[in-house]
Amino acid sequence: MSDETILAIDIGAGTQDVLLFDPERNVENSVKLILPSPTRIAAGRIREATNLKKPLFLSGRVMGGGAVSSAIWGHIEAGLKAYSLSDPALTLHDNLDRVRDMGLEIVEASPGLDAIEVRLGDLDVEALEMALALFDVPLPKTAAVALQDHGFSPSSSNRLARFDEWRKFLEAGGDLDDLLYTSVPQRLTRMAAAQAAWPDAFLMDTGAAAILGALLDAFAVEHAGQGLVVLNAGNSHTVAALVRGDRVWGVYEHHTGLVTPERLSDHIARFRQGGLSHDEVFDQHGHGVVYREGYQEMGPFEAVVVTGPQRDKARGLGHMAAPFGEMMLSGCFGLVEAVRRFQKRPGMQA
């Protein structure tokens, strides 16, 4: 393994995808893993406590909700006690008073009482190190992690808070490289928790990483200069971007479970023409739509590139991207690309 090896970890709602990229070997021969997502792993451990009718104690850090949130509420609804330290409790909501009202007791230490402890967190460095060590593969010095962060929003919609991040990104120029963090803003609590687990790790949004990775597909490379739509149909969220060259000119985001193939086809057709409104998507319980000023001159964004585990919902909309032959690793390839671009900046180690 060379000193330039990058460990890329793309953490989603269904899976966490792992790539060890070593520039000294063919990409096809890289170490690759598709593992259950941290939220599904934690949810399974919580359900074990529920089945045993034992009290639950949550330790660790804030993480993505989804399956783990459902499992915690299921435990409480079964009439069982649930306790949590304050940081992991933020997994359920950024307002801890609302969390308490829902039945989770916030504590400063384990309550004992034969409670089963489940440690929350998106990034389990120790588990990854142990898994790779079984095959004599050490962890490299450089790591990059992608996950979705709605942003800290205790008193307002986290969908709006997350989309405000996209809006600021477009207003700043829409350069995907700008979404790679070396130091995470504290408002992005989930990313900050992952960086606390691996302090030197780079962090990036899953949607941004998948878009950047899909742009490495040969078809996307051919059409990027003309303008195209890049669509990532993830297990939980579907994100699309209007891209020309190295810049993003519009962003669309919805919950994957709320879009049928017909709705998605209609949305993407109107999104690429600038005819889909933020309010329409938000009122459907999606995140929204935002366009960068001047996007009309950058169109017509005719080509569509699709990636993501739920890509069947977008079948027929355009080209199914598989950078380096690996559709499930689009986000990992995007992470690697972002890190390598960062390392090539003036003053950075190449």
SVG drawing of the C-alpha trace seen along z (x, -y; Angstrom):
<svg xmlns="http://www.w3.org/2000/svg" viewBox="-47 -35 51 47">
<polyline fill="none" stroke="black" stroke-width="0.4" points="0.0,0.0 1.4,-3.4 1.5,-6.5 -1.0,-8.1 -3.7,-5.5 -7.1,-7.0 -9.8,-5.2 -13.2,-6.4 -16.3,-5.6 -19.7,-6.5 -22.3,-6.2 -25.9,-6.0 -29.3,-4.8 -29.0,-1.3 -25.2,-0.6 -21.8,-2.0 -19.6,-1.6 -15.8,-1.3 -13.0,-1.8 -9.3,-1.7 -7.9,-3.7 -4.2,-3.1 -2.9,-5.1 -0.1,-2.5 -2.6,0.2 -5.5,0.6 -8.8,-0.7 -10.3,2.7 -8.0,4.4 -8.8,2.1 -10.2,3.4 -13.9,2.7 -16.7,3.4 -20.4,3.0 -21.5,3.2 -24.8,2.6 -25.2,-1.0 -24.4,-2.1 -28.1,-3.1 -29.3,0.4 -26.6,2.0 -27.6,-0.1 -31.3,0.5 -30.7,4.3 -29.0,4.0 -31.8,1.9 -34.4,4.4 -32.5,7.1 -32.9,5.1 -36.6,4.7 -37.1,8.4 -35.4,9.2 -37.6,6.6 -34.6,4.9 -34.0,1.2 -32.0,-0.6 -29.1,-2.9 -27.7,-4.9 -24.1,-6.1 -21.7,-7.3 -22.4,-10.2 -25.2,-11.7 -25.7,-9.8 -28.1,-9.5 -31.6,-8.6 -33.8,-6.5 -33.8,-2.9 -32.2,-3.6 -34.8,-6.3 -37.6,-3.9 -36.1,-1.2 -35.8,-3.6 -39.4,-4.7 -40.5,-1.0 -38.7,-0.3 -40.5,-3.1 -43.8,-2.2 -43.4,1.3 -43.5,-0.2 -39.8,0.2 -37.4,-2.3 -35.0,-4.1 -32.1,-6.3 -29.5,-8.3 -26.6,-10.6 -27.3,-14.0 -25.2,-13.8 -26.6,-10.5 -30.1,-11.7 -29.7,-14.4 -30.0,-11.6 -33.8,-11.8 -34.2,-15.6 -32.1,-18.6 -34.5,-19.8 -33.8,-17.7 -37.0,-18.9 -39.0,-17.3 -37.0,-14.1 -37.8,-14.0 -41.5,-14.6 -41.4,-11.5 -40.3,-9.3 -36.5,-9.2 -34.8,-10.0 -31.6,-12.1 -29.0,-11.0 -25.3,-11.8 -24.2,-8.1 -25.5,-4.6 -28.5,-4.0 -27.4,-0.5 -30.7,1.4 -29.5,4.2 -29.8,1.8 -28.4,2.9 -26.0,0.3 -26.0,-0.5 -23.3,-2.8 -24.4,-5.2 -22.2,-6.8 -21.8,-6.9 -18.1,-6.0 -16.8,-3.0 -13.0,-3.2 -12.2,-0.3 -14.6,2.1 -13.2,1.1 -9.7,1.6 -10.5,5.0 -12.3,6.1 -9.5,5.1 -6.8,6.5 -8.4,10.0 -7.1,9.7 -3.7,8.1 -4.9,4.7 -3.9,1.8 -5.8,-1.5 -4.1,-4.3 -3.2,-7.7 -5.8,-9.5 -9.5,-9.0 -12.6,-10.6 -16.1,-10.1 -19.4,-11.0 -22.7,-11.3 -25.8,-13.4 -26.1,-16.2 -29.3,-18.2 -27.6,-20.8 -28.5,-21.7 -32.1,-23.0 -33.8,-22.7 -36.7,-25.0 -37.3,-24.8 -37.6,-22.3 -34.4,-20.3 -35.4,-20.0 -35.2,-23.8 -31.9,-23.9 -30.4,-21.3 -31.6,-23.1 -30.2,-26.3 -26.8,-24.7 -27.4,-23.9 -28.5,-27.5 -25.4,-28.9 -23.3,-26.5 -24.8,-27.7 -24.5,-31.4 -20.8,-30.8 -20.3,-29.5 -21.4,-25.9 -18.0,-24.3 -18.4,-20.7 -14.8,-20.9 -16.0,-23.5 -18.2,-20.8 -15.1,-18.9 -14.4,-19.8 -11.1,-19.6 -12.6,-21.3 -16.4,-20.8 -18.6,-23.7 -20.2,-23.0 -23.7,-23.5 -23.1,-20.2 -23.3,-18.1 -23.4,-14.7 -20.3,-15.5 -18.6,-16.9 -19.3,-13.7 -17.7,-11.6 -14.6,-13.9 -14.3,-13.5 -14.1,-9.8 -11.3,-10.3 -9.9,-13.8 -7.9,-14.0 -10.6,-12.7 -12.1,-14.7 -15.9,-15.1 -18.3,-15.6 -22.0,-15.4 -23.2,-12.0 -25.1,-13.8 -22.1,-15.9 -19.8,-12.8 -22.1,-10.7 -22.5,-13.5 -18.8,-14.1 -18.2,-10.3 -20.8,-9.9 -19.1,-12.7 -16.1,-10.3 -18.2,-8.0 -17.1,-8.0 -20.5,-9.2 -20.6,-12.0 -17.1,-13.1 -18.1,-13.3 -21.2,-15.4 -20.2,-17.6 -19.1,-20.5 -22.5,-20.7 -24.5,-20.6 -26.2,-17.6 -28.3,-16.4 -26.6,-14.1 -29.1,-12.1 -28.3,-10.0 -31.2,-7.8 -30.1,-6.9 -31.9,-4.6 -33.3,-7.5 -32.8,-10.7 -32.7,-11.4 -30.5,-14.3 -30.1,-15.8 -27.8,-18.5 -27.6,-20.7 -23.9,-20.5 -21.8,-22.1 -18.1,-21.7 -17.0,-21.8 -20.0,-23.9 -23.4,-23.1 -26.3,-25.4 -29.2,-23.8 -30.1,-21.3 -33.2,-19.1 -33.7,-16.9 -36.6,-14.6 -37.1,-11.6 -36.7,-8.5 -39.6,-6.7 -42.0,-9.5 -41.1,-9.5 -42.6,-7.1 -40.9,-6.6 -43.6,-8.7 -43.2,-11.5 -39.4,-11.4 -39.6,-11.6 -41.9,-14.6 -39.8,-16.3 -36.5,-15.9 -38.0,-17.0 -39.2,-20.2 -36.1,-20.7 -33.8,-20.6 -36.0,-23.4 -36.2,-25.5 -39.9,-24.8 -40.0,-22.9 -40.5,-25.1 -39.1,-24.7 -42.6,-25.0 -44.0,-22.1 -41.3,-19.7 -41.2,-20.9 -45.0,-20.6 -44.6,-16.9 -42.4,-16.5 -39.2,-16.6 -36.4,-19.1 -36.8,-21.4 -35.3,-22.9 -32.9,-25.8 -31.3,-27.3 -28.2,-29.4 -28.6,-32.8 -27.8,-32.5 -28.6,-28.8 -30.8,-29.4 -27.7,-30.3 -25.9,-27.2 -28.6,-24.8 -30.4,-23.0 -28.9,-20.1 -30.2,-17.5 -28.1,-14.5 -29.1,-12.7 -26.7,-10.5 -28.1,-8.3 -26.5,-6.5 -27.5,-5.2 -29.0,-1.9 -32.5,-3.0 -31.7,-3.9 -34.5,-1.6 -36.8,-4.5 -35.0,-6.5 -34.7,-3.8 -35.3,-5.2 -34.4,-8.8 -30.8,-8.6 -27.4,-6.9 -26.8,-4.5 -23.4,-5.6 -20.9,-3.1 -17.6,-4.9 -14.8,-2.3 -17.5,0.3 -18.8,-0.2 -22.1,-1.9 -22.3,-1.4 -19.0,-3.1 -19.9,-6.4 -19.8,-8.2 -16.4,-6.7 -14.9,-7.7 -16.3,-11.2 -14.6,-11.4 -11.3,-10.2 -11.5,-12.7 -12.3,-15.6 -9.4,-14.7 -6.9,-14.4 -8.0,-17.7 -7.5,-19.3 -4.1,-17.8 -3.1,-19.3 -4.0,-22.9 -1.0,-25.2 0.5,-24.8 -1.0,-21.3 0.9,-18.1 0.3,-16.2"/>
</svg>
